[in-house]
Amino acid sequence: MNWHALLDFAGAVSTIRVWDISREGLSIITDAAIPLDTTLTLLVVGDRAEGRGQPVAVPLKAAVRNRTGTSGGYRLGAHIESIDTASWKFLLTGSAEPDAGEGDGEYREY
């Protein structure tokens, strides 16, 4: 899946690349040397797995847990701290369709 995100940090919004997404969190590429333990507000955007329709935007908050310098900036590992159930499923599976009994819209803290 092709992911990118809008990052709201230090009073500025920038577009960043999402390198990887897992159950534990996500890895992002940014130009900013964001300090460890900083909580980020992100709007992660990706195409639907089915390859049709509009891209899906997933709002979340994530805390920076590690940072590595790269030739083009910084690669950050961030633990997802808050996300709603449907968005969490979409990030992990690429499907916007809820399973039976899911999609309750509950907000969860992780």
Buried (B, 14 or more C-beta within 10 A) or exposed (E): EEBBBBBEBEEEEEEBBBBEBEEEBBBBBBEBEBEEEBEBBBBBBBBBBEEEEEEBEBBBBBBBEEBEEEEEBBBBBBBBBBBBBBBBBBBEEBEBEBEEEEBEEEEEEB
